[in-house]
Amino acid sequence: MIPQSTIEAIKKVSIVNYLDTLGVRPLKYSGAELVYFSPKQTESTPSFFVNPLKNVFHDYTTNERGDIIRLVQYLTGCTFVKSIEILQKFEPADTIQPFLFSGHTLNNNEITSKMIVTKVSPLKHGALFNYAHQRGISTQLAEKYLVEVHYKLKHRRTYALGFANDKGGLEIRNPYYKSCTSPKWITTFNAPYPTNTVDVFEGFFDFLSSLAFFGLIVPRNTTIVLNSLSNLKHSLDTIKEHQQVRIFFDNDMAGQKAKADIEGMGFRVIDGSKYYQGYKDFNEFIAPKNG
């Protein structure tokens, strides 16, 4: 049994400091709170808030909230005991270490805070395959669409899944970290033959989830993965080449707004979210359920 004194000490580990070690940095202040893009999912409007003084978080996309222990459980899916184990390597802090706001231009003294990709290779690491499997993605799909990205963050070297966009940038994901390399752009897959429909996904895990759900290895229709709803404008030229667009967006306000934006442009829209009604997104629907 974990002593209560240990639990209370762990709760003093700064959420801001912990997120910074994952490369997750705030965008701005909103009153007494720091505002982040959610470290749990891709979104175009930041909805993750941290109160540094109270040391609590609130992810408005999922309404998940709590202290540092709950945050680690939320981000990693681990148990309470495991979260304590993870946090024991962090020092309880009464102050927040200096951090960079996302998008800040680094100078030479700050370069150790920047993520640096050191190697990109075919996917081979067992832990990354396990992570893909936990998200409901088969080895075959992972090997076909994902790469292994090794990177350096501050003085720590680690690795993650990578998903390439049309301009050579990478979406980077592992259980503890979400990032991307420049340039941020869409990813397009052309259909093996002309079709009337173009499929549009918000993120790559949802795209891979659709393939898993429909039992496909390659998409039947021309497919666009936005990698962020903010990239919707970059997909319009391809969408215009088709008679209708089938969208697979998150079941949230941002997804509904993006749907309304496409309809407002005069496109015929088929809402693919009917397949995962009651779930946040396609990946949450197909991922294996614990217990």
C-alpha positions in Angstrom: 0.0 0.0 0.0 1.3 3.4 -0.9 1.8 5.7 2.1 -0.5 8.8 2.1 2.6 11.0 2.6 4.0 9.7 -0.7 0.8 10.4 -2.5 0.6 13.9 -1.1 4.2 14.5 -2.2 3.6 13.2 -5.7 0.6 15.5 -6.0 3.0 18.5 -5.7 4.8 17.6 -8.9 4.0 20.5 -11.2 1.7 19.6 -14.1 3.3 22.4 -16.2 6.8 21.0 -15.6 5.6 17.4 -16.3 4.0 18.5 -19.6 7.1 20.4 -20.6 9.2 17.2 -20.3 6.8 15.7 -22.9 7.3 18.6 -25.2 3.8 19.9 -24.5 3.9 23.7 -24.0 1.2 26.3 -23.4 0.0 28.7 -26.1 -1.1 31.5 -23.8 -2.5 32.6 -20.5 -6.3 32.9 -20.0 -6.7 34.6 -16.6 -5.0 32.4 -14.1 -4.9 29.4 -16.4 -2.5 28.2 -19.1 -4.1 27.1 -22.4 -2.7 24.2 -24.4 -3.7 22.1 -27.3 -4.8 18.8 -25.8 -1.9 16.4 -25.4 -4.5 13.6 -25.8 -5.8 14.2 -29.3 -5.4 16.4 -32.4 -7.5 19.6 -32.3 -7.6 22.9 -34.1 -8.9 24.9 -31.1 -6.9 24.6 -27.8 -9.1 23.2 -25.1 -6.7 21.9 -22.5 -6.4 24.2 -19.4 -4.0 24.0 -16.5 -4.2 26.1 -13.3 -0.6 26.3 -12.1 -1.4 27.5 -8.6 -4.0 24.8 -7.9 -1.9 22.3 -10.0 -5.0 20.8 -11.7 -6.0 20.3 -15.4 -9.2 20.3 -17.4 -9.5 18.9 -20.9 -12.7 20.3 -22.2 -12.9 18.0 -25.2 -13.4 15.0 -22.9 -14.3 16.8 -19.7 -11.5 15.0 -18.0 -10.0 16.8 -15.1 -7.9 16.3 -11.9 -4.5 16.4 -10.4 -1.1 15.3 -11.7 -1.7 11.7 -10.8 -5.0 11.7 -12.7 -3.3 13.4 -15.6 -0.7 10.7 -16.0 -3.4 8.0 -15.9 -5.4 10.0 -18.5 -2.5 10.4 -20.9 -1.0 6.9 -20.5 -4.0 4.7 -19.6 -2.0 3.3 -16.7 -3.2 2.4 -13.2 -3.0 4.6 -10.1 0.0 2.7 -8.8 1.8 2.9 -12.1 1.2 6.6 -12.3 2.8 7.0 -8.9 5.8 5.0 -10.1 6.2 7.2 -13.2 6.0 10.4 -11.1 8.4 9.4 -8.5 11.3 10.4 -10.8 10.0 14.0 -10.7 10.7 16.4 -7.8 7.8 18.0 -6.1 8.0 21.7 -6.9 6.6 24.8 -5.3 7.5 26.8 -8.4 7.2 26.3 -12.1 10.3 25.9 -14.1 10.8 28.3 -17.0 9.0 27.2 -20.1 8.5 28.2 -23.7 5.1 29.0 -25.2 4.4 26.9 -28.3 5.5 28.6 -31.5 8.2 30.6 -29.7 11.4 31.1 -31.8 14.3 29.4 -30.0 17.6 31.1 -29.6 20.9 29.4 -29.1 20.5 29.1 -25.3 17.1 27.5 -25.8 18.0 24.9 -28.4 18.0 22.0 -25.9 14.2 22.6 -25.5 13.5 21.8 -29.1 12.6 18.4 -30.5 15.3 17.3 -32.9 14.6 14.3 -35.2 17.7 12.1 -35.4 16.5 9.2 -37.5 13.5 8.1 -39.5 13.3 4.4 -40.4 10.8 1.6 -41.2 8.8 0.6 -38.1 10.5 -2.2 -36.1 10.4 -1.4 -32.4 8.1 -3.7 -30.4 6.9 -1.0 -28.1 5.7 1.0 -31.0 3.9 -1.9 -32.5 2.3 -2.5 -29.1 1.2 1.1 -29.0 -0.4 0.7 -32.5 -2.2 -2.5 -31.3 -3.5 -0.6 -28.3 -5.1 1.9 -30.7 -6.6 -1.0 -32.7 -4.2 -0.8 -35.6 -2.8 -4.1 -36.9 0.9 -4.8 -37.6 0.2 -4.9 -41.3 -1.4 -1.4 -41.4 1.2 0.0 -39.1 4.1 -1.2 -41.2 2.4 0.1 -44.4 1.5 3.6 -43.2 3.8 4.5 -40.3 7.5 5.0 -39.7 9.7 4.9 -36.7 10.9 8.3 -35.6 13.8 8.7 -33.2 14.2 12.2 -31.7 16.0 14.2 -29.1 14.0 16.4 -26.7 16.2 18.4 -24.3 18.7 15.8 -23.2 16.4 12.8 -23.6 16.4 10.5 -26.6 13.4 8.4 -27.4 11.2 7.3 -30.3 7.6 7.5 -31.6 5.3 6.6 -34.5 5.5 8.9 -37.5 2.9 9.6 -40.2 4.2 11.6 -43.2 2.3 14.4 -44.9 2.5 15.5 -48.6 5.3 18.0 -47.9 7.6 15.7 -45.9 6.5 16.8 -42.4 5.7 14.2 -39.8 2.9 13.7 -37.3 4.6 12.2 -34.2 2.9 10.1 -31.6 3.7 7.8 -28.7 1.7 7.1 -25.5 3.3 10.1 -23.8 4.0 12.6 -26.5 2.2 14.3 -29.4 4.0 16.6 -31.8 4.8 17.2 -35.5 7.7 18.4 -37.6 7.5 21.3 -40.1 5.8 21.7 -42.5 2.4 20.9 -41.1 0.3 19.8 -44.0 -2.3 17.3 -45.3 -1.7 13.7 -46.4 -3.3 12.5 -49.6 -3.9 9.0 -50.9 -5.1 8.6 -54.4 -7.6 5.9 -55.2 -6.5 3.0 -57.4 -9.2 4.1 -59.9 -11.3 7.3 -60.4 -14.2 7.6 -57.9 -16.9 10.2 -57.3 -16.2 10.3 -53.5 -13.3 11.8 -51.5 -12.9 10.7 -47.9 -11.6 13.2 -45.4 -10.3 12.4 -42.0 -9.3 14.6 -39.1 -6.3 12.6 -38.0 -4.2 9.6 -39.1 -5.3 7.2 -36.3 -8.9 7.7 -37.5 -7.8 7.0 -41.1 -6.1 3.8 -40.0 -9.1 2.9 -37.9 -11.4 3.1 -40.9 -9.2 0.7 -42.8 -9.2 -1.7 -39.9 -13.0 -1.3 -39.5 -13.8 -1.9 -43.2 -11.1 -4.7 -43.6 -9.0 -2.7 -46.1 -5.3 -2.3 -46.6 -5.7 0.6 -49.1 -8.6 3.1 -49.3 -11.2 2.6 -52.0 -11.7 6.3 -52.5 -9.2 9.2 -52.8 -8.5 10.1 -49.2 -7.2 13.1 -47.4 -5.9 13.1 -43.8 -6.0 16.7 -42.6 -3.7 16.2 -39.6 -5.5 19.2 -38.1 -8.8 20.7 -38.9 -7.0 24.0 -39.6 -5.6 22.3 -42.7 -9.1 22.0 -44.3 -8.4 24.9 -46.6 -5.5 23.0 -48.1 -7.8 20.1 -49.1 -10.3 22.1 -51.1 -8.7 21.7 -54.5 -8.9 17.9 -54.2 -12.4 17.9 -52.8 -13.6 20.0 -55.8 -12.5 17.2 -58.2 -15.2 14.9 -56.7 -19.0 14.9 -56.6 -19.3 14.3 -52.9 -17.1 14.3 -49.7 -17.4 11.8 -46.9 -16.1 13.2 -43.7 -14.9 11.3 -40.6 -14.5 14.1 -38.0 -14.6 14.0 -34.2 -18.0 14.1 -32.5 -17.3 17.5 -31.0 -18.0 21.1 -31.7 -14.9 21.6 -33.8 -15.9 18.6 -36.0 -19.4 19.9 -36.4 -18.1 23.4 -37.3 -15.8 21.9 -39.9 -18.7 19.9 -41.4 -20.8 23.1 -41.5 -18.0 24.9 -43.2 -17.7 22.3 -46.0 -21.5 22.2 -46.5 -21.4 26.0 -46.6 -19.1 25.9 -49.6 -21.7 24.0 -51.5 -20.2 20.5 -51.4 -22.4 17.4 -51.0 -21.4 16.0 -47.6 -21.9 12.4 -46.3 -21.2 12.3 -42.5 -19.2 9.1 -41.8 -19.4 9.7 -38.0 -22.6 7.4 -38.1 -20.2 4.5 -37.8 -18.9 5.6 -34.4 -21.9 7.3 -32.8 -21.5 7.6 -29.1 -17.7 7.7 -29.3 -15.4 10.7 -29.6 -13.9 9.5 -32.9 -13.3 6.5 -35.1 -10.2 5.4 -33.2 -11.9 5.5 -29.8 -14.6 3.3 -31.4 -12.3 0.5 -32.7 -9.6 0.6 -30.0 -9.7 -2.5 -27.8 -11.6 -1.8 -24.6 -9.9 -2.4 -21.3 -11.7 -4.9 -19.1 
